[in-house]
């Protein structure tokens, strides 16, 4: 993802700058814990609930947390969001998860599940791939400029187009609103990747 490290820093700083600062952050689909590490560093007093269906990825995230000293503040759960309790959180981060879910109710259900676990006014920082208007031409060019061959760039784009479930920006906003969120503002956009700040209604 172009600008991934910047996005992590922006997400962490956005949460850390809120007043009152979030004290309990939900991170479904935490993967290998990149956003966890960034947010835990920016908010040394916050607690985190980290969830992922992949035990392997969760193990990597746990290892990172032990290495950076944040492990005691993170509750790791192997499984799906709906398999966890209904405890309320005062912030959530969802990074590069939605595009893996088909738009057959799965995206909406995940967002609604997050909303049910957030207190009123709590922020959701969402980062994901959206369907671009240019058939990924700009991303293809960026990949080439980063040193990938034409064949490698084409393989990346083909995988995204055939295997991912990207939706247009307007559809993503509609899904967020259906789930119970107000859209505040975008905080990142590059080559079909988007970061949005939303708040629980």
N, C-alpha and C positions, 0 to 999 in steps of 0.2 A: 504494500500500500504506500503510495507517495506521501511523504510527510508524517509517517507513523509516529516517530518519536515526538514530533511537535504536537501531534494530536494528543498523545498521552500526557504531555506536560500541560496542555491547555485544559484537558479534562480535570486533572488534579488541581490546577490553580483555580479553576472555576469553582470547584467544590470548596477548596480551602478559603476562598475569599467571601463565601456566603456568611451572613450573620443572622442568626447564630450559626456557627459552623456545624455541619452534620456530625453526629456522634455515632450513627449506626448506618452503614452503607451496604446495600444489596448489590451483589455482582453475579448475576446468573450468566452461565456460559463463560466462566472466567478463563477458560483455556489454560495456558501456561503461566498466567498471572501477571502479564505485563502491566495492565492497568491497575491491578492490586498494588504492585510495587511502587508505582508512581504516586498513587493516592495515599498509601500508607506513609510514604516519606513526607508528603505535603501536609498530612494531618496526623501527627504523632499520637493524638489522644483518641482517635476514632476507632471504632470496632467495625469489622467487616463480616458479612455472610457471603461466602464464595461457593458457587455451585457449578458442577460440570458433569455431564454424563460419561466423560472419558476418564477412567481411573489413571491412565498414563499421563494425561495432561495435568490432572489434579496433583499427581505426585511431583511433577516438575514445578507447579505453582507452590506447593508446600515446601519444596527444597529451596526455592528462591526466598520464600518468607523466612525460613530458618536462617538463610545466609544474611538477609538484611535486618534481622532482628524483629520483624513484625509478626512472627508466627503466633505469639500468644494473643494477639488481637484479632485473629482471623479464625472463624468457624468454617471449616471445610466440609462440604457435603457432596458425596458421590451420588449423582442421580439427576432428576429433573426438578425444575422449580416447583411444580405442583406436588412433589413428594416431600416438600419441606413444610414447616409449620406456617401459620398465618401471622406471625409476629410482624409488627409494623416497623418500618425503617424510615429514616428521614432523608434518604437520598438513594439513587441507584445509578449504576453504569452498565450499559449494554453495548459491547464493542465487537463488531464483526461477527454477529450471530444470526441476525434476521435473514440474511441472504441464503442461508442454508435451509431455511424452512419454506415450504411451498405456500403460496397464497390461497390456501384452501380452508382457511380458518386457523391454521397453525401459527401464523404470524400474529394474528389478532389475539389468539388465546394466550400467547406468551406475554404480549404487552398488557393484556388485561390482568394476567397473573401478577405481573410486576406492580400494576396500579393498585391491586388489592392489598399489597404488602407495603404501600407507601402512605404516610400521613398526608393530610391535605396540604397542598402547597409545596410538597417535597419535589426536588428536581430529579429529572431523569436525563442523563447525558448519553445520547445515542449516537453511535458511529456505525455506519454501514455503507455498503455499495448500493447505489441506485442505478436504474436503467438510464444510460446517457442518451443524448439526442444525436450524437455523432458516430454511432456504431463503434465506439471505443477507439476512434482514430487518434485522439490526443494521447490516450494511454499507451497505444501501440508505439507512437512516436517517442514518448517518454522512456519506454522500456528500451528502445533501440539506442537512445542517447545515454542510457545508463550502462550500455555495454552488451546488451543481449543481441544475439543474431536475429535476423528477420524470422527464421524458423522458430526460435525460442519465444520471441514476442508473439508470434501467431499462435503458438501452442498455449500460452497463458491466456490470451484473449478467447481462444476457442473453448478452453475449459470453463472460463467465466460465463460465456454465452450459452453453453450447453448444459452445465452442471449446476450453476447458481440460479437462485430464484429471485432475481432483482426485480423491483417494481419502480415505476416512475415516482418522482418526488411527490407529486400530487396524491398518489395512492398511499405513500408512506405517511404523509400528513393525515390523510383520512383514517388510516389504521390507528394512529396515535390518538386522534380525537375520539374515535369509536371506543377506544380502551379507557378513556377518561382522563386524557391529558390536554392541557393548553400548550400551544406552541409559543415559546418565547422568542427564540432567535437561532439562526444557524451560527456555528462558531468555526466551521471548517468546510471547505469544498475544493476538491481537486480531482480531475480526471474520473468522474463518476463515483467518487467517495464523498460522503457527507457527514458532518457532525451537527446535531441539533440539540439545543437545550429546550426541554419541555418541562412542565410542572403538573403535578397531580391536581386535578380540579377539586 
